[in-house]
Amino acid sequence: MTGVDLYKFIKPHLGSIDASGRHEVDIERLLNFKVYEELINCLIEDLDQSYCSSDNSYEDSVKRINGVTKKLIIEYYEWFSGYVSEWE
């Protein structure tokens, strides 16, 4: 199962976060952000744990995992940094 397949599987359980313009619907959708936040935090904590546990290893496979983890963290940091500088 790919990450996209997994997302499609859990997406119905996350609830919509798109604004509808209807107060009662949007209040419910604001609550869905908590579910998204918890899921994203769990995934980021996994990346952090992977990076921290492989940071000072000399083994090739561990160094490769560390490199992939670091690359992902940097890519997401740069992606979100674009939004932050846009909003300042």
SERORO-894278 format. One record per atom (N, C-alpha, C): residue number from 1; x negated, y, z negated; atom name; residue in three letters. Coordinates in nm, 2 decimals. Each point is the difference from the previous one (the first is absolute). Layout:
<vose k="NUM" x="X" y="Y" z="Z" a="CA" r="ALA"/>
...
***
This chain:
<vose k="1" x="-0.08" y="-0.12" z="0.00" a="N" r="MET"/>
<vose k="1" x="0.08" y="0.12" z="0.00" a="CA" r="MET"/>
<vose k="1" x="-0.09" y="0.12" z="0.00" a="C" r="MET"/>
<vose k="2" x="0.03" y="0.10" z="0.09" a="N" r="THR"/>
<vose k="2" x="-0.08" y="0.12" z="0.00" a="CA" r="THR"/>
<vose k="2" x="0.06" y="0.10" z="-0.09" a="C" r="THR"/>
<vose k="3" x="-0.08" y="0.11" z="-0.02" a="N" r="GLY"/>
<vose k="3" x="0.05" y="0.11" z="-0.09" a="CA" r="GLY"/>
<vose k="3" x="0.13" y="0.06" z="0.06" a="C" r="GLY"/>
<vose k="4" x="0.01" y="0.01" z="0.13" a="N" r="VAL"/>
<vose k="4" x="0.12" y="0.06" z="0.06" a="CA" r="VAL"/>
<vose k="4" x="0.12" y="-0.10" z="-0.03" a="C" r="VAL"/>
<vose k="5" x="-0.02" y="-0.13" z="0.02" a="N" r="ASP"/>
<vose k="5" x="0.10" y="-0.09" z="-0.03" a="CA" r="ASP"/>
<vose k="5" x="0.05" y="0.01" z="-0.15" a="C" r="ASP"/>
<vose k="6" x="-0.10" y="0.01" z="-0.09" a="N" r="LEU"/>
<vose k="6" x="0.04" y="0.01" z="-0.14" a="CA" r="LEU"/>
<vose k="6" x="0.08" y="0.13" z="-0.02" a="C" r="LEU"/>
<vose k="7" x="-0.05" y="0.11" z="0.06" a="N" r="TYR"/>
<vose k="7" x="0.08" y="0.13" z="-0.01" a="CA" r="TYR"/>
<vose k="7" x="0.14" y="-0.02" z="0.05" a="C" r="TYR"/>
<vose k="8" x="0.02" y="-0.06" z="0.11" a="N" r="LYS"/>
<vose k="8" x="0.13" y="-0.02" z="0.06" a="CA" r="LYS"/>
<vose k="8" x="0.09" y="-0.08" z="-0.10" a="C" r="LYS"/>
<vose k="9" x="-0.06" y="-0.09" z="-0.07" a="N" r="PHE"/>
<vose k="9" x="0.07" y="-0.09" z="-0.09" a="CA" r="PHE"/>
<vose k="9" x="0.04" y="0.08" z="-0.12" a="C" r="PHE"/>
<vose k="10" x="-0.08" y="0.09" z="-0.06" a="N" r="ILE"/>
<vose k="10" x="0.03" y="0.07" z="-0.12" a="CA" r="ILE"/>
<vose k="10" x="0.07" y="0.13" z="0.03" a="C" r="ILE"/>
<vose k="11" x="-0.01" y="0.05" z="0.12" a="N" r="LYS"/>
<vose k="11" x="0.06" y="0.13" z="0.03" a="CA" r="LYS"/>
<vose k="11" x="0.15" y="0.02" z="-0.04" a="C" r="LYS"/>
<vose k="12" x="0.08" y="-0.10" z="0.02" a="N" r="PRO"/>
<vose k="12" x="0.14" y="0.02" z="-0.05" a="CA" r="PRO"/>
<vose k="12" x="0.02" y="0.01" z="-0.15" a="C" r="PRO"/>
<vose k="13" x="-0.10" y="-0.05" z="-0.07" a="N" r="HIS"/>
<vose k="13" x="0.00" y="0.01" z="-0.15" a="CA" r="HIS"/>
<vose k="13" x="-0.05" y="0.14" z="-0.05" a="C" r="HIS"/>
<vose k="14" x="-0.07" y="0.07" z="0.08" a="N" r="LEU"/>
<vose k="14" x="-0.06" y="0.12" z="-0.04" a="CA" r="LEU"/>
<vose k="14" x="0.10" y="0.12" z="0.00" a="C" r="LEU"/>
<vose k="15" x="0.10" y="-0.01" z="0.09" a="N" r="GLY"/>
<vose k="15" x="0.09" y="0.11" z="0.01" a="CA" r="GLY"/>
<vose k="15" x="-0.05" y="0.11" z="0.09" a="C" r="GLY"/>
<vose k="16" x="0.09" y="0.08" z="0.06" a="N" r="SER"/>
<vose k="16" x="-0.04" y="0.11" z="0.08" a="CA" r="SER"/>
<vose k="16" x="-0.05" y="0.11" z="-0.08" a="C" r="SER"/>
<vose k="17" x="-0.09" y="0.08" z="0.06" a="N" r="ILE"/>
<vose k="17" x="-0.05" y="0.12" z="-0.06" a="CA" r="ILE"/>
<vose k="17" x="0.02" y="0.12" z="0.10" a="C" r="ILE"/>
<vose k="18" x="0.06" y="-0.02" z="0.11" a="N" r="ASP"/>
<vose k="18" x="0.03" y="0.11" z="0.09" a="CA" r="ASP"/>
<vose k="18" x="0.11" y="0.08" z="-0.05" a="C" r="ASP"/>
<vose k="19" x="-0.02" y="0.13" z="0.01" a="N" r="ALA"/>
<vose k="19" x="0.11" y="0.10" z="-0.05" a="CA" r="ALA"/>
<vose k="19" x="0.12" y="-0.01" z="0.10" a="C" r="ALA"/>
<vose k="20" x="0.12" y="0.00" z="-0.06" a="N" r="SER"/>
<vose k="20" x="0.12" y="0.00" z="0.08" a="CA" r="SER"/>
<vose k="20" x="0.07" y="0.13" z="0.01" a="C" r="SER"/>
<vose k="21" x="-0.03" y="0.09" z="-0.10" a="N" r="GLY"/>
<vose k="21" x="0.07" y="0.12" z="0.00" a="CA" r="GLY"/>
<vose k="21" x="0.13" y="-0.01" z="-0.09" a="C" r="GLY"/>
<vose k="22" x="0.03" y="-0.12" z="-0.04" a="N" r="ARG"/>
<vose k="22" x="0.12" y="-0.02" z="-0.09" a="CA" r="ARG"/>
<vose k="22" x="-0.05" y="-0.01" z="-0.14" a="C" r="ARG"/>
<vose k="23" x="0.04" y="0.08" z="-0.09" a="N" r="HIS"/>
<vose k="23" x="-0.05" y="0.00" z="-0.14" a="CA" r="HIS"/>
<vose k="23" x="0.00" y="-0.13" z="-0.07" a="C" r="HIS"/>
<vose k="24" x="0.11" y="-0.07" z="0.00" a="N" r="GLU"/>
<vose k="24" x="0.01" y="-0.13" z="-0.07" a="CA" r="GLU"/>
<vose k="24" x="-0.09" y="-0.10" z="0.06" a="C" r="GLU"/>
<vose k="25" x="-0.01" y="0.00" z="0.13" a="N" r="VAL"/>
<vose k="25" x="-0.09" y="-0.10" z="0.06" a="CA" r="VAL"/>
<vose k="25" x="-0.14" y="0.03" z="-0.02" a="C" r="VAL"/>
<vose k="26" x="-0.04" y="0.13" z="0.00" a="N" r="ASP"/>
<vose k="26" x="-0.14" y="0.04" z="-0.02" a="CA" r="ASP"/>
<vose k="26" x="-0.04" y="-0.02" z="-0.14" a="C" r="ASP"/>
<vose k="27" x="0.09" y="0.01" z="-0.10" a="N" r="ILE"/>
<vose k="27" x="-0.04" y="-0.02" z="-0.14" a="CA" r="ILE"/>
<vose k="27" x="-0.04" y="-0.15" z="-0.01" a="C" r="ILE"/>
<vose k="28" x="0.08" y="-0.09" z="0.06" a="N" r="GLU"/>
<vose k="28" x="-0.04" y="-0.14" z="0.00" a="CA" r="GLU"/>
<vose k="28" x="-0.13" y="-0.03" z="0.06" a="C" r="GLU"/>
<vose k="29" x="-0.03" y="0.07" z="0.11" a="N" r="ARG"/>
<vose k="29" x="-0.12" y="-0.02" z="0.08" a="CA" r="ARG"/>
<vose k="29" x="-0.12" y="0.06" z="-0.08" a="C" r="ARG"/>
<vose k="30" x="0.02" y="0.10" z="-0.08" a="N" r="LEU"/>
<vose k="30" x="-0.11" y="0.05" z="-0.08" a="CA" r="LEU"/>
<vose k="30" x="-0.04" y="-0.11" z="-0.10" a="C" r="LEU"/>
<vose k="31" x="0.09" y="-0.08" z="-0.05" a="N" r="LEU"/>
<vose k="31" x="-0.03" y="-0.11" z="-0.09" a="CA" r="LEU"/>
<vose k="31" x="-0.08" y="-0.11" z="0.07" a="C" r="LEU"/>
<vose k="32" x="0.02" y="-0.01" z="0.13" a="N" r="ASN"/>
<vose k="32" x="-0.08" y="-0.10" z="0.07" a="CA" r="ASN"/>
<vose k="32" x="-0.15" y="0.03" z="0.01" a="C" r="ASN"/>
<vose k="33" x="-0.03" y="0.13" z="-0.02" a="N" r="PHE"/>
<vose k="33" x="-0.14" y="0.04" z="0.00" a="CA" r="PHE"/>
<vose k="33" x="-0.08" y="-0.07" z="-0.11" a="C" r="PHE"/>
<vose k="34" x="0.07" y="-0.03" z="-0.11" a="N" r="LYS"/>
<vose k="34" x="-0.06" y="-0.07" z="-0.12" a="CA" r="LYS"/>
<vose k="34" x="-0.05" y="-0.14" z="0.04" a="C" r="LYS"/>
<vose k="35" x="0.08" y="-0.07" z="0.08" a="N" r="VAL"/>
<vose k="35" x="-0.03" y="-0.13" z="0.05" a="CA" r="VAL"/>
<vose k="35" x="-0.12" y="0.01" z="0.09" a="C" r="VAL"/>
<vose k="36" x="0.00" y="0.10" z="0.09" a="N" r="TYR"/>
<vose k="36" x="-0.11" y="0.02" z="0.09" a="CA" r="TYR"/>
<vose k="36" x="-0.13" y="0.03" z="-0.07" a="C" r="TYR"/>
<vose k="37" x="0.01" y="0.09" z="-0.10" a="N" r="GLU"/>
<vose k="37" x="-0.11" y="0.03" z="-0.08" a="CA" r="GLU"/>
<vose k="37" x="-0.06" y="-0.12" z="-0.07" a="C" r="GLU"/>
<vose k="38" x="0.08" y="-0.08" z="-0.06" a="N" r="GLU"/>
<vose k="38" x="-0.05" y="-0.12" z="-0.07" a="CA" r="GLU"/>
<vose k="38" x="-0.07" y="-0.09" z="0.09" a="C" r="GLU"/>
<vose k="39" x="0.06" y="-0.03" z="0.12" a="N" r="LEU"/>
<vose k="39" x="-0.06" y="-0.09" z="0.10" a="CA" r="LEU"/>
<vose k="39" x="-0.13" y="0.06" z="0.05" a="C" r="LEU"/>
<vose k="40" x="-0.01" y="0.13" z="0.03" a="N" r="ILE"/>
<vose k="40" x="-0.12" y="0.06" z="0.05" a="CA" r="ILE"/>
<vose k="40" x="-0.11" y="-0.01" z="-0.11" a="C" r="ILE"/>
<vose k="41" x="0.04" y="0.03" z="-0.13" a="N" r="ASN"/>
<vose k="41" x="-0.10" y="0.00" z="-0.11" a="CA" r="ASN"/>
<vose k="41" x="-0.06" y="-0.14" z="-0.01" a="C" r="ASN"/>
<vose k="42" x="0.09" y="-0.11" z="0.01" a="N" r="CYS"/>
<vose k="42" x="-0.05" y="-0.13" z="-0.01" a="CA" r="CYS"/>
<vose k="42" x="-0.10" y="-0.03" z="0.11" a="C" r="CYS"/>
<vose k="43" x="0.03" y="0.04" z="0.12" a="N" r="LEU"/>
<vose k="43" x="-0.10" y="-0.03" z="0.11" a="CA" r="LEU"/>
<vose k="43" x="-0.13" y="0.08" z="-0.01" a="C" r="LEU"/>
<vose k="44" x="0.01" y="0.13" z="-0.05" a="N" r="ILE"/>
<vose k="44" x="-0.12" y="0.08" z="-0.02" a="CA" r="ILE"/>
<vose k="44" x="-0.08" y="-0.06" z="-0.11" a="C" r="ILE"/>
<vose k="45" x="0.06" y="-0.05" z="-0.11" a="N" r="GLU"/>
<vose k="45" x="-0.07" y="-0.06" z="-0.11" a="CA" r="GLU"/>
<vose k="45" x="-0.07" y="-0.13" z="0.05" a="C" r="GLU"/>
<vose k="46" x="0.06" y="-0.07" z="0.09" a="N" r="ASP"/>
<vose k="46" x="-0.07" y="-0.12" z="0.06" a="CA" r="ASP"/>
<vose k="46" x="-0.12" y="0.04" z="0.07" a="C" r="ASP"/>
<vose k="47" x="0.01" y="0.11" z="0.08" a="N" r="LEU"/>
<vose k="47" x="-0.12" y="0.05" z="0.08" a="CA" r="LEU"/>
<vose k="47" x="-0.11" y="0.04" z="-0.10" a="C" r="LEU"/>
<vose k="48" x="0.04" y="0.08" z="-0.10" a="N" r="ASP"/>
<vose k="48" x="-0.10" y="0.04" z="-0.10" a="CA" r="ASP"/>
<vose k="48" x="-0.07" y="-0.11" z="-0.07" a="C" r="ASP"/>
<vose k="49" x="0.08" y="-0.10" z="-0.04" a="N" r="GLN"/>
<vose k="49" x="-0.06" y="-0.12" z="-0.07" a="CA" r="GLN"/>
<vose k="49" x="-0.09" y="-0.07" z="0.10" a="C" r="GLN"/>
<vose k="50" x="0.03" y="-0.02" z="0.12" a="N" r="SER"/>
<vose k="50" x="-0.08" y="-0.06" z="0.10" a="CA" r="SER"/>
<vose k="50" x="-0.13" y="0.07" z="0.01" a="C" r="SER"/>
<vose k="51" x="0.01" y="0.13" z="0.02" a="N" r="TYR"/>
<vose k="51" x="-0.13" y="0.09" z="0.01" a="CA" r="TYR"/>
<vose k="51" x="-0.08" y="-0.01" z="-0.12" a="C" r="TYR"/>
<vose k="52" x="0.06" y="0.02" z="-0.12" a="N" r="CYS"/>
<vose k="52" x="-0.08" y="0.00" z="-0.12" a="CA" r="CYS"/>
<vose k="52" x="-0.07" y="-0.13" z="-0.03" a="C" r="CYS"/>
<vose k="53" x="0.07" y="-0.11" z="0.03" a="N" r="SER"/>
<vose k="53" x="-0.05" y="-0.13" z="-0.04" a="CA" r="SER"/>
<vose k="53" x="-0.11" y="-0.05" z="0.10" a="C" r="SER"/>
<vose k="54" x="-0.01" y="0.07" z="0.11" a="N" r="SER"/>
<vose k="54" x="-0.10" y="-0.04" z="0.10" a="CA" r="SER"/>
<vose k="54" x="-0.11" y="0.10" z="0.03" a="C" r="SER"/>
<vose k="55" x="0.00" y="0.11" z="-0.08" a="N" r="ASP"/>
<vose k="55" x="-0.08" y="0.11" z="0.03" a="CA" r="ASP"/>
<vose k="55" x="-0.15" y="-0.03" z="-0.01" a="C" r="ASP"/>
<vose k="56" x="-0.05" y="-0.07" z="-0.09" a="N" r="ASN"/>
<vose k="56" x="-0.15" y="-0.02" z="-0.02" a="CA" r="ASN"/>
<vose k="56" x="-0.04" y="-0.14" z="0.04" a="C" r="ASN"/>
<vose k="57" x="0.07" y="-0.07" z="0.08" a="N" r="SER"/>
<vose k="57" x="-0.04" y="-0.14" z="0.03" a="CA" r="SER"/>
<vose k="57" x="-0.10" y="0.00" z="0.12" a="C" r="SER"/>
<vose k="58" x="-0.09" y="-0.10" z="0.00" a="N" r="TYR"/>
<vose k="58" x="-0.10" y="-0.02" z="0.10" a="CA" r="TYR"/>
<vose k="58" x="0.05" y="-0.11" z="0.10" a="C" r="TYR"/>
<vose k="59" x="0.11" y="-0.07" z="-0.03" a="N" r="GLU"/>
<vose k="59" x="0.05" y="-0.10" z="0.09" a="CA" r="GLU"/>
<vose k="59" x="0.06" y="0.06" z="0.12" a="C" r="GLU"/>
<vose k="60" x="-0.03" y="-0.06" z="0.12" a="N" r="ASP"/>
<vose k="60" x="0.05" y="0.06" z="0.13" a="CA" r="ASP"/>
<vose k="60" x="0.15" y="0.01" z="0.01" a="C" r="ASP"/>
<vose k="61" x="0.07" y="-0.11" z="-0.04" a="N" r="SER"/>
<vose k="61" x="0.14" y="0.00" z="0.01" a="CA" r="SER"/>
<vose k="61" x="0.07" y="0.10" z="-0.09" a="C" r="SER"/>
<vose k="62" x="-0.06" y="0.02" z="-0.12" a="N" r="VAL"/>
<vose k="62" x="0.05" y="0.09" z="-0.09" a="CA" r="VAL"/>
<vose k="62" x="-0.02" y="0.15" z="0.05" a="C" r="VAL"/>
<vose k="63" x="-0.12" y="0.02" z="0.05" a="N" r="LYS"/>
<vose k="63" x="-0.03" y="0.13" z="0.06" a="CA" r="LYS"/>
<vose k="63" x="0.09" y="0.04" z="0.11" a="C" r="LYS"/>
<vose k="64" x="0.03" y="-0.11" z="0.08" a="N" r="ARG"/>
<vose k="64" x="0.10" y="0.03" z="0.12" a="CA" r="ARG"/>
<vose k="64" x="0.13" y="0.04" z="-0.05" a="C" r="ARG"/>
<vose k="65" x="0.05" y="-0.07" z="-0.11" a="N" r="ILE"/>
<vose k="65" x="0.13" y="0.03" z="-0.05" a="CA" r="ILE"/>
<vose k="65" x="0.00" y="0.14" z="-0.06" a="C" r="ILE"/>
<vose k="66" x="-0.11" y="0.04" z="-0.07" a="N" r="ASN"/>
<vose k="66" x="-0.02" y="0.13" z="-0.06" a="CA" r="ASN"/>
<vose k="66" x="0.01" y="0.10" z="0.11" a="C" r="ASN"/>
<vose k="67" x="-0.07" y="-0.02" z="0.12" a="N" r="GLY"/>
<vose k="67" x="0.00" y="0.09" z="0.11" a="CA" r="GLY"/>
<vose k="67" x="0.14" y="0.02" z="0.06" a="C" r="GLY"/>
<vose k="68" x="0.07" y="-0.11" z="0.01" a="N" r="VAL"/>
<vose k="68" x="0.14" y="0.02" z="0.06" a="CA" r="VAL"/>
<vose k="68" x="0.09" y="0.08" z="-0.10" a="C" r="VAL"/>
<vose k="69" x="-0.02" y="-0.03" z="-0.13" a="N" r="THR"/>
<vose k="69" x="0.08" y="0.07" z="-0.10" a="CA" r="THR"/>
<vose k="69" x="-0.03" y="0.15" z="0.00" a="C" r="THR"/>
<vose k="70" x="-0.13" y="0.03" z="0.01" a="N" r="LYS"/>
<vose k="70" x="-0.05" y="0.14" z="0.00" a="CA" r="LYS"/>
<vose k="70" x="0.06" y="0.07" z="0.12" a="C" r="LYS"/>
<vose k="71" x="-0.01" y="-0.07" z="0.12" a="N" r="LYS"/>
<vose k="71" x="0.05" y="0.06" z="0.12" a="CA" r="LYS"/>
<vose k="71" x="0.14" y="0.03" z="-0.01" a="C" r="LYS"/>
<vose k="72" x="0.09" y="-0.09" z="-0.05" a="N" r="LEU"/>
<vose k="72" x="0.14" y="0.03" z="-0.01" a="CA" r="LEU"/>
<vose k="72" x="0.03" y="0.11" z="-0.10" a="C" r="LEU"/>
<vose k="73" x="-0.07" y="0.01" z="-0.11" a="N" r="ILE"/>
<vose k="73" x="0.02" y="0.11" z="-0.10" a="CA" r="ILE"/>
<vose k="73" x="-0.04" y="0.13" z="0.07" a="C" r="ILE"/>
<vose k="74" x="-0.11" y="0.01" z="0.07" a="N" r="ILE"/>
<vose k="74" x="-0.04" y="0.12" z="0.07" a="CA" r="ILE"/>
<vose k="74" x="0.10" y="0.04" z="0.10" a="C" r="ILE"/>
<vose k="75" x="0.05" y="-0.09" z="0.08" a="N" r="GLU"/>
<vose k="75" x="0.10" y="0.03" z="0.11" a="CA" r="GLU"/>
<vose k="75" x="0.13" y="0.05" z="-0.06" a="C" r="GLU"/>
<vose k="76" x="0.04" y="-0.06" z="-0.11" a="N" r="TYR"/>
<vose k="76" x="0.13" y="0.05" z="-0.06" a="CA" r="TYR"/>
<vose k="76" x="-0.03" y="0.14" z="-0.07" a="C" r="TYR"/>
<vose k="77" x="-0.11" y="0.02" z="-0.06" a="N" r="TYR"/>
<vose k="77" x="-0.04" y="0.13" z="-0.06" a="CA" r="TYR"/>
<vose k="77" x="0.00" y="0.11" z="0.11" a="C" r="TYR"/>
<vose k="78" x="-0.06" y="-0.03" z="0.11" a="N" r="GLU"/>
<vose k="78" x="0.00" y="0.10" z="0.11" a="CA" r="GLU"/>
<vose k="78" x="0.13" y="0.03" z="0.05" a="C" r="GLU"/>
<vose k="79" x="0.09" y="-0.11" z="0.01" a="N" r="TRP"/>
<vose k="79" x="0.13" y="0.02" z="0.06" a="CA" r="TRP"/>
<vose k="79" x="0.08" y="0.09" z="-0.10" a="C" r="TRP"/>
<vose k="80" x="0.00" y="-0.03" z="-0.13" a="N" r="PHE"/>
<vose k="80" x="0.08" y="0.08" z="-0.09" a="CA" r="PHE"/>
<vose k="80" x="-0.07" y="0.14" z="-0.02" a="C" r="PHE"/>
<vose k="81" x="-0.13" y="0.01" z="0.01" a="N" r="SER"/>
<vose k="81" x="-0.06" y="0.13" z="-0.01" a="CA" r="SER"/>
<vose k="81" x="0.05" y="0.10" z="0.10" a="C" r="SER"/>
<vose k="82" x="0.04" y="-0.05" z="0.12" a="N" r="GLY"/>
<vose k="82" x="0.06" y="0.09" z="0.10" a="CA" r="GLY"/>
<vose k="82" x="0.13" y="0.06" z="-0.04" a="C" r="GLY"/>
<vose k="83" x="0.08" y="-0.07" z="-0.07" a="N" r="TYR"/>
<vose k="83" x="0.12" y="0.05" z="-0.05" a="CA" r="TYR"/>
<vose k="83" x="-0.03" y="0.11" z="-0.11" a="C" r="TYR"/>
<vose k="84" x="-0.09" y="-0.03" z="-0.09" a="N" r="VAL"/>
<vose k="84" x="-0.02" y="0.09" z="-0.11" a="CA" r="VAL"/>
<vose k="84" x="-0.06" y="0.13" z="0.05" a="C" r="VAL"/>
<vose k="85" x="-0.09" y="0.00" z="0.09" a="N" r="SER"/>
<vose k="85" x="-0.05" y="0.13" z="0.05" a="CA" r="SER"/>
<vose k="85" x="0.10" y="0.07" z="0.08" a="C" r="SER"/>
<vose k="86" x="0.10" y="-0.07" z="0.07" a="N" r="GLU"/>
<vose k="86" x="0.10" y="0.06" z="0.07" a="CA" r="GLU"/>
<vose k="86" x="0.10" y="0.07" z="-0.09" a="C" r="GLU"/>
<vose k="87" x="0.02" y="-0.05" z="-0.13" a="N" r="TRP"/>
<vose k="87" x="0.10" y="0.06" z="-0.09" a="CA" r="TRP"/>
<vose k="87" x="-0.06" y="0.11" z="-0.09" a="C" r="TRP"/>
<vose k="88" x="-0.13" y="0.02" z="0.01" a="N" r="GLU"/>
<vose k="88" x="-0.06" y="0.10" z="-0.09" a="CA" r="GLU"/>
<vose k="88" x="0.01" y="0.14" z="0.06" a="C" r="GLU"/>
***
